[in-house]
Amino acid sequence: MKNRLLLPLFVVAIVVFLDQLSKTWILYEFENPETVWHVFPFLNIILTWNKGIGFGFLKANEIWQMAALIMLAAGISTVLGVWISKTTDKFQIVYLSMIIGGAVGNIIDRLRFGAVVDFIFVPVYILGYRFPAFNIADSAITVGVCLVLIESYVRKKK
């Protein structure tokens, strides 16, 4: 059992470490939130604060709303942890652990700052709406969820 925990704990730790390291760097470099670094024509770095969940949905302006978002993330992470404990598929363990690591990274922000630090901005507009800024934790969650969906689709096809 101890060895089975090493891979998921390692993946979660790497995601949380990279997420928190990048956010610490951004907070250090961007004392003025209006600063924008144009890295490439399709990529900017800018400090923003997100009180909601993915893409700014479900804004948590009250303490009870923030607590609810933290409990939701912790609950989903617990369910994924149970899923990990029941599988032997290493690929599945990795992408589920990525989701948990992303959730933990954003929970840390909510507890520290009352909002999530976002800084990666891709200037894309879809139907008049701007694609929101995101962070490494959001990326890990998105990639993990996409892999869950792709794998479930591929398994249905078999």
trRosetta pair geometry for C-beta under 8 A, 3 or more apart (Angstrom, degrees):
i j d omega theta_ij theta_ji phi_ij phi_ji
1 4 5.6 -55 -152 31 35 115
1 5 6.9 33 153 -21 65 103
2 5 6.1 -60 -161 29 33 110
2 6 7.5 48 145 -40 62 94
3 6 5.7 -32 -159 -1 44 119
4 7 7.5 -54 -174 26 37 99
4 8 8.0 13 147 8 64 108
4 85 7.5 85 133 -131 131 59
5 8 6.2 -70 -156 51 47 100
5 9 5.4 40 156 -20 82 118
6 9 6.0 -65 -142 43 22 107
6 10 6.0 25 160 -24 63 111
7 10 5.7 -56 -144 34 26 113
7 11 6.4 22 160 -15 63 106
7 90 6.6 -90 -174 -140 165 89
7 93 5.5 49 111 131 126 137
7 94 7.1 -71 164 -74 111 73
7 97 7.3 -142 131 -34 76 160
8 11 5.8 -55 -145 38 33 108
8 12 6.1 32 158 -17 67 107
8 81 7.7 124 160 -126 151 71
8 84 5.1 68 -91 -179 152 150
8 93 5.4 -102 -69 -178 92 99
8 96 7.4 -31 -121 89 112 97
8 97 4.2 -163 -143 -90 71 126
8 100 7.5 33 -176 48 103 146
9 12 5.8 -54 -143 40 30 111
9 13 6.0 31 157 -20 65 110
9 97 7.9 -92 -29 -141 17 130
10 13 5.8 -57 -145 38 26 111
10 14 6.3 26 157 -20 63 106
11 14 5.9 -54 -146 34 30 110
11 15 6.4 27 157 -15 64 107
11 93 7.5 153 7 135 148 81
11 94 5.5 177 -98 -138 154 62
11 97 3.6 81 86 117 130 135
11 98 6.2 -71 164 -60 119 61
11 101 6.2 -119 132 -37 74 137
12 15 6.0 -60 -150 38 28 108
12 16 6.2 23 157 -14 66 111
12 97 5.1 -103 -49 -172 78 93
12 100 5.3 -41 -105 101 111 109
12 101 4.2 -170 -137 -78 50 90
12 104 6.4 60 -171 16 103 147
13 16 5.9 -57 -142 42 28 108
13 17 5.9 30 158 -22 65 110
13 101 7.4 -85 2 -115 18 115
14 17 5.8 -55 -143 38 26 112
14 18 6.2 20 162 -13 64 109
14 101 7.1 -21 67 -138 63 157
15 18 6.2 -59 -145 41 26 104
15 19 6.0 25 157 -19 63 114
15 97 7.6 170 -3 137 133 80
15 98 5.9 146 -76 -137 146 56
15 101 2.7 86 67 139 136 141
15 102 6.0 -72 166 -52 136 59
15 104 7.7 106 96 53 108 106
15 105 6.4 -108 136 -35 89 127
15 136 7.2 -178 -164 139 70 104
15 137 6.9 97 163 -109 101 63
15 140 4.7 75 -142 -116 127 165
16 19 5.7 -59 -143 40 27 113
16 20 6.0 16 164 -10 66 112
16 101 5.2 -122 -36 -159 76 85
16 104 5.2 -40 -89 99 119 118
16 105 5.0 -167 -119 -72 61 86
16 108 7.3 102 -153 -15 103 143
16 137 7.9 41 -103 -95 49 102
17 20 6.3 -62 -142 43 23 100
17 21 5.9 23 160 -19 63 114
18 21 5.7 -56 -140 39 26 113
18 22 6.2 25 161 -18 63 108
18 136 5.3 -130 119 162 99 159
19 22 6.2 -61 -150 36 24 106
19 23 6.4 17 156 -14 62 111
19 101 7.4 162 -9 151 132 92
19 102 7.1 149 -76 -118 150 53
19 105 3.5 -8 107 -140 158 147
19 106 7.9 -78 173 -45 147 60
19 135 6.3 78 -148 141 91 112
19 136 4.2 -151 -97 80 70 111
19 137 4.3 61 -130 -52 144 88
19 140 7.3 -74 -63 0 121 132
20 23 5.6 -55 -142 40 33 110
20 24 6.2 39 156 -23 66 104
20 105 6.2 -143 -47 -136 79 91
20 108 6.4 -30 -90 99 115 155
21 24 5.8 -53 -147 33 28 112
21 25 6.5 29 153 -18 62 106
22 25 5.7 -54 -151 36 32 113
22 26 6.4 33 152 -20 66 105
22 119 7.4 -157 148 52 102 136
22 135 6.9 159 98 -165 125 94
22 136 5.3 114 33 -15 149 129
23 26 5.6 -50 -144 36 34 112
23 27 6.3 33 157 -17 66 105
23 105 7.9 155 -14 -179 137 105
23 109 6.8 -114 -158 -89 165 114
23 117 4.3 112 -144 79 112 142
23 119 7.4 173 -109 -6 61 129
23 135 6.5 19 -75 -151 101 140
23 136 8.0 -117 -37 24 88 105
24 27 5.9 -56 -147 39 29 109
24 28 6.3 29 153 -19 63 109
25 28 5.7 -59 -149 37 29 111
25 29 6.1 16 159 -10 67 113
26 29 6.0 -62 -139 45 27 103
26 30 5.5 -13 175 15 68 119
26 45 7.3 -141 -117 179 104 109
26 47 5.7 150 162 -92 107 94
26 117 6.3 150 80 165 132 127
26 119 4.5 -103 -128 -82 153 161
27 30 6.7 -65 -117 55 19 86
27 47 7.2 108 -92 -122 49 133
27 117 6.5 -65 -57 -125 102 150
29 35 7.9 -133 134 100 83 149
30 33 6.4 69 155 -100 109 41
30 35 5.2 -153 -133 59 86 123
30 45 8.0 -143 -62 138 132 97
30 46 7.5 126 -130 -159 150 37
30 47 3.9 167 120 -29 149 130
30 119 7.5 -178 2 -123 155 119
31 35 8.0 62 51 -6 53 136
32 35 5.0 99 82 -29 92 101
33 46 7.7 65 -179 175 64 82
33 47 4.7 -106 -127 85 72 109
33 48 7.2 101 -165 -88 111 43
33 49 8.0 -48 -125 -16 141 95
35 46 7.0 180 92 -127 56 70
35 47 7.1 42 57 12 90 102
36 44 5.5 -15 -171 -173 101 124
36 45 7.3 150 -162 74 51 51
36 46 4.7 -13 -109 -86 77 108
36 121 7.9 -57 -139 51 102 142
37 44 6.4 152 78 -163 53 65
37 45 4.2 -2 54 52 110 102
37 46 7.4 -168 25 -61 66 60
38 41 7.6 22 -179 -93 106 35
38 44 5.5 -30 -104 -106 53 88
39 43 4.6 -45 67 102 113 102
39 44 6.5 176 12 -104 85 27
39 45 6.0 75 -35 -16 115 97
40 43 4.4 44 45 35 96 99
42 122 6.1 6 166 -148 76 87
42 123 7.0 -134 -143 43 41 83
42 124 8.0 34 -155 -57 86 92
43 120 7.3 -35 -155 -163 93 84
43 121 7.5 130 -161 78 47 54
43 122 6.0 -24 -99 -99 61 72
44 121 4.4 -31 72 75 96 105
44 122 7.6 174 25 -83 76 24
44 123 6.3 59 -2 -36 119 101
45 119 5.6 15 -161 162 77 97
45 120 6.7 -27 -107 -101 67 47
45 121 7.0 167 -97 22 16 90
46 119 6.3 -177 70 -151 35 60
46 121 5.1 2 29 -5 107 139
46 133 6.3 -110 72 -99 94 143
47 117 7.1 -41 -149 -157 84 91
47 118 7.9 125 -161 78 39 53
47 119 5.6 -12 -95 -103 48 95
48 117 7.9 131 75 -163 47 46
48 118 4.7 -30 72 73 96 99
48 119 6.9 175 23 -82 74 44
48 121 7.6 94 -7 -69 127 116
48 132 7.9 -137 100 -175 156 86
48 133 4.5 127 33 48 135 147
49 113 7.3 -128 -134 140 114 130
49 115 4.2 48 179 122 102 145
49 116 7.2 139 -162 67 55 44
49 117 6.8 -31 -105 -100 63 47
49 118 7.2 168 -97 23 13 87
50 56 5.9 -116 -142 -92 101 70
50 115 5.9 154 67 -180 36 95
50 116 4.4 -30 65 62 98 98
50 117 7.9 -124 20 -29 87 4
50 118 5.0 61 -20 -18 118 124
50 132 7.4 84 -101 166 126 133
50 133 7.5 -152 -52 77 116 92
51 59 5.0 47 94 -157 103 79
51 60 5.1 -140 164 55 88 70
51 61 6.2 63 145 -75 150 55
51 66 7.5 -70 -164 -87 87 98
51 114 7.3 -10 -115 140 95 77
51 115 4.6 -55 -80 -112 67 101
51 116 7.7 180 -78 16 22 77
52 55 7.7 -53 103 86 126 45
52 56 4.5 83 49 -169 136 37
52 57 5.2 165 163 71 133 27
52 58 4.9 133 -154 72 94 56
52 59 4.3 -54 -69 -82 101 50
52 60 6.5 153 -96 -3 43 74
52 69 7.9 -168 -161 -104 35 148
53 56 8.0 31 63 121 39 1
53 57 5.5 -36 61 72 86 85
53 58 5.0 19 11 55 102 116
53 69 6.2 -166 -65 -140 98 117
53 72 7.9 -57 -82 91 140 139
54 57 6.3 0 75 28 63 105
54 138 6.5 136 -111 -139 83 105
54 141 7.3 -133 -79 104 120 139
54 142 7.8 132 -128 -73 131 95
55 132 5.1 151 -138 21 53 133
56 59 6.8 1 178 -72 74 90
56 132 5.3 -179 -18 -99 109 157
58 65 7.7 -173 166 -175 85 109
58 69 6.8 150 125 -91 122 111
59 65 7.6 23 117 146 50 148
60 65 3.7 -176 -140 120 77 103
60 66 4.2 125 149 -72 136 60
60 68 7.2 -171 -115 54 119 93
60 69 5.1 -88 -58 -12 146 135
60 110 7.8 21 72 -137 150 119
61 65 6.3 35 40 48 48 148
62 65 4.6 95 59 3 81 104
62 66 7.2 -149 94 -4 43 84
63 66 5.7 -54 -150 37 35 111
63 67 6.3 37 151 -20 67 105
64 67 5.4 -49 -145 37 35 115
64 68 6.3 42 151 -24 64 102
65 68 5.5 -49 -149 33 33 114
65 69 6.6 33 151 -18 63 102
66 69 5.7 -52 -151 35 34 110
66 70 6.4 35 151 -18 65 105
66 110 5.8 171 -170 -171 102 113
66 114 6.3 -55 -114 -150 159 69
67 70 5.6 -53 -148 37 33 112
67 71 6.2 31 153 -17 66 106
68 71 5.7 -54 -145 39 31 109
68 72 6.2 36 153 -23 65 105
69 72 5.5 -49 -144 34 32 114
69 73 6.4 30 156 -16 64 105
69 110 6.6 -158 95 -121 116 158
70 73 5.9 -56 -149 38 29 109
70 74 6.2 27 153 -16 65 110
70 107 5.5 98 -136 -135 84 93
70 110 5.5 -160 -77 102 102 146
70 111 7.1 88 -113 -60 139 87
71 74 5.6 -55 -142 41 32 111
71 75 6.0 36 156 -23 66 107
72 75 5.7 -54 -146 36 27 112
72 76 6.4 24 157 -15 63 106
73 76 5.9 -54 -146 38 29 108
73 77 6.2 31 154 -19 63 109
73 103 4.3 171 -173 -166 102 106
73 106 6.6 -139 -128 83 159 109
73 107 5.4 -166 101 -69 142 105
74 77 5.6 -55 -146 39 30 114
74 78 6.4 35 152 -24 64 103
74 103 7.6 169 -70 150 36 124
74 107 6.8 87 -61 -107 86 148
75 78 5.6 -52 -150 31 31 112
75 79 6.6 30 153 -16 64 103
76 79 5.7 -52 -150 36 34 111
76 80 6.3 32 152 -16 66 106
76 99 7.7 -94 137 148 111 117
76 103 6.5 -162 81 -107 109 157
77 80 5.7 -55 -146 40 32 111
77 81 6.2 40 151 -25 65 105
77 99 7.6 -170 -103 119 70 87
77 100 4.6 102 -140 -129 94 84
77 103 4.8 -155 -67 88 114 148
77 104 6.8 97 -116 -54 154 83
78 81 5.4 -51 -148 33 32 116
78 82 6.7 34 152 -19 63 100
79 82 5.8 -51 -154 32 33 111
79 83 6.5 37 146 -20 64 104
80 83 5.2 -49 -149 35 38 117
80 84 6.4 43 150 -22 66 101
80 96 4.8 179 -174 -173 106 102
80 99 5.8 -144 -127 85 166 123
80 100 5.4 -158 94 -62 135 102
81 84 5.5 -48 -148 33 33 114
81 85 6.5 35 152 -21 63 103
81 100 6.6 90 -63 -102 84 145
82 85 5.6 -54 -151 33 33 113
82 86 6.6 21 154 -12 64 110
83 86 6.1 -70 -154 40 30 104
83 87 6.4 12 158 -12 68 115
83 92 7.9 -111 144 157 105 114
83 96 5.9 -145 93 -139 118 154
84 87 6.2 -69 -142 39 29 101
84 92 7.7 -179 -110 125 63 90
84 93 5.4 89 -142 -126 94 75
84 96 5.2 -168 -71 100 98 139
84 97 6.7 81 -104 -61 144 84
84 100 8.0 -41 -30 -23 142 144
87 92 5.0 -71 145 95 157 136
87 93 6.3 -163 91 -61 113 82
87 96 7.9 124 38 4 142 150
89 92 3.8 57 93 14 114 116
89 93 6.6 173 92 -16 59 83
90 93 5.3 -50 -145 34 36 116
90 94 6.4 39 155 -23 66 102
91 94 5.8 -53 -153 32 30 111
91 95 6.7 14 158 -6 65 105
91 147 7.8 -139 161 174 95 130
91 151 7.7 159 120 -94 119 139
92 95 6.4 -60 -144 42 30 98
92 96 6.0 25 161 -13 67 113
92 151 7.1 155 -92 167 89 172
93 96 6.1 -61 -143 42 24 107
93 97 6.0 24 158 -20 63 114
94 97 5.8 -62 -147 39 25 110
94 98 6.5 33 152 -27 63 102
95 98 5.3 -41 -148 25 39 118
95 99 7.0 42 153 -19 62 97
95 143 7.2 -125 -136 124 94 81
95 144 4.4 151 180 -136 76 72
95 147 4.0 -115 -132 85 155 141
95 148 6.4 -173 128 -50 129 74
95 151 7.8 171 50 -13 156 137
96 99 5.8 -49 -158 30 37 112
96 100 6.6 35 146 -15 66 105
96 144 6.6 127 -89 -165 20 119
96 148 7.5 87 -79 -79 74 110
97 100 5.5 -51 -146 39 38 113
97 101 6.1 43 153 -22 68 105
97 144 7.9 -153 62 -114 39 134
98 101 5.7 -53 -145 37 29 113
98 102 6.4 30 155 -18 63 105
98 140 4.4 -146 180 -176 89 92
98 141 7.3 -170 132 -74 84 29
98 143 6.1 -64 145 83 151 101
98 144 3.9 -175 85 -69 108 117
98 147 8.0 72 47 30 139 136
99 102 5.9 -56 -151 36 29 111
99 103 6.4 29 152 -19 64 107
99 140 7.0 -170 -79 134 28 86
99 141 5.3 75 -131 -125 64 62
99 144 3.8 -150 -52 112 85 153
99 145 6.4 101 -98 -52 119 74
99 148 7.8 17 -47 -33 142 129
100 103 5.7 -56 -148 37 32 112
100 104 6.3 31 154 -19 66 106
101 104 5.7 -54 -146 36 30 111
101 105 6.4 34 154 -22 63 105
101 137 7.2 -143 124 -127 70 77
101 140 5.5 -68 84 146 104 156
102 105 5.7 -52 -148 33 31 114
102 106 6.5 21 158 -10 65 106
102 136 7.7 -145 -112 122 85 60
102 137 4.0 129 -151 -174 68 68
102 138 6.5 138 -163 -63 122 16
102 139 7.4 -162 -108 61 127 47
102 140 3.8 -173 -62 79 110 105
102 141 3.7 -142 105 -45 156 86
102 144 7.0 -151 6 11 131 133
103 106 6.1 -62 -151 42 30 104
103 107 6.2 35 151 -24 66 107
103 137 7.4 167 -33 -176 17 112
103 141 6.6 103 -51 -91 71 117
104 107 5.5 -51 -144 34 32 115
104 108 6.5 40 154 -25 63 100
104 137 7.8 -143 65 -131 55 122
105 108 5.8 -51 -156 27 29 114
105 109 7.0 29 148 -16 61 102
105 135 7.5 -150 132 113 129 125
105 136 7.0 -89 165 86 168 90
105 137 3.4 -153 82 -89 130 128
105 140 7.6 97 16 38 139 136
106 109 5.5 -47 -153 33 41 115
106 110 6.5 43 150 -20 68 102
106 116 4.9 -12 -145 -112 91 127
106 135 7.8 148 -84 63 90 129
106 137 4.8 175 -42 127 87 151
106 138 7.4 83 -68 -59 127 72
107 110 5.7 -53 -149 35 35 112
107 111 6.3 30 154 -15 67 107
108 111 5.9 -60 -150 40 29 108
108 112 6.1 19 156 -12 66 113
109 112 5.8 -64 -140 44 28 104
109 113 5.5 -33 -177 34 69 111
109 115 6.8 -57 148 104 105 38
109 116 4.4 87 103 -118 147 56
109 117 5.5 -143 -130 4 133 81
109 137 8.0 -140 -7 17 127 156
110 113 7.2 -72 -114 59 15 71
110 114 6.6 33 -161 -132 53 17
110 115 6.9 60 -107 -68 59 7
110 116 6.4 -18 -58 -62 77 77
113 116 7.8 151 70 -75 120 18
113 117 6.9 78 35 -47 162 91
116 135 6.9 -138 160 10 105 138
116 137 7.7 -114 -158 65 123 135
117 135 6.2 83 98 -82 71 148
118 132 7.1 -19 164 151 163 96
118 133 4.0 126 136 113 117 102
118 134 5.5 -48 -146 -112 109 13
118 135 5.1 -121 -118 -38 55 95
118 138 7.2 26 -114 -11 100 143
119 133 6.2 59 -51 176 5 124
119 135 6.0 62 25 -96 80 85
120 133 6.1 145 68 -164 43 76
120 134 5.3 -38 64 68 101 70
120 135 6.3 152 9 -94 100 33
120 136 8.0 108 -18 -51 133 55
120 139 7.6 24 44 -49 156 120
121 131 8.0 145 -160 94 63 89
121 133 4.4 -39 -80 -99 87 90
122 131 5.6 -25 77 89 92 137
123 130 7.5 -42 -146 -149 56 101
123 131 7.7 159 -151 46 12 101
124 130 7.5 126 79 -157 48 54
124 131 4.2 27 66 -1 96 131
125 128 6.5 0 174 -128 109 12
125 129 6.6 159 -157 75 69 32
125 130 5.4 -34 -100 -94 80 56
125 131 7.2 -126 -78 -10 31 78
126 129 5.7 -29 68 62 72 88
126 131 6.7 69 -1 -60 103 89
134 138 3.9 -116 -169 83 107 149
134 139 6.4 123 130 -49 124 77
134 142 7.9 6 -173 -20 157 138
135 138 5.1 102 50 10 64 102
135 139 7.1 -118 106 -5 37 91
136 139 5.4 -53 -148 35 35 115
136 140 6.4 37 153 -21 67 102
137 140 5.8 -52 -149 34 32 111
137 141 6.5 31 152 -17 64 105
138 141 5.7 -55 -149 38 32 112
138 142 6.1 31 154 -19 66 109
139 142 5.7 -56 -144 38 29 111
139 143 6.2 26 159 -15 66 107
140 143 6.0 -54 -142 40 27 107
140 144 6.1 28 157 -19 62 112
141 144 5.8 -61 -148 40 26 112
141 145 6.2 22 158 -16 65 109
142 145 6.0 -56 -143 38 27 107
142 146 6.2 28 156 -19 63 108
143 146 5.7 -55 -147 37 29 112
143 147 6.4 29 155 -18 64 107
144 147 5.8 -58 -150 37 29 109
144 148 6.5 34 151 -22 64 102
145 148 5.5 -48 -150 31 36 116
145 149 6.5 32 153 -16 65 105
146 149 5.8 -57 -150 39 32 110
146 150 6.2 31 153 -18 67 107
147 150 5.6 -49 -138 39 33 111
147 151 6.0 32 161 -17 65 107
148 151 6.1 -61 -148 40 23 107
148 152 6.3 20 157 -17 63 110
149 152 5.9 -56 -143 37 28 108
149 153 6.3 29 156 -19 64 107
150 153 5.7 -58 -150 37 30 111
150 154 6.2 27 154 -17 66 107
151 154 5.7 -54 -143 38 32 110
151 155 6.2 33 157 -20 66 106
152 155 5.8 -51 -144 37 31 112
152 156 6.6 36 153 -23 62 103
153 156 5.8 -53 -153 31 31 112
153 157 6.7 32 150 -22 63 106
154 157 5.6 -55 -154 31 35 115
154 158 7.0 41 150 -29 64 99
155 158 5.8 -47 -156 19 37 115
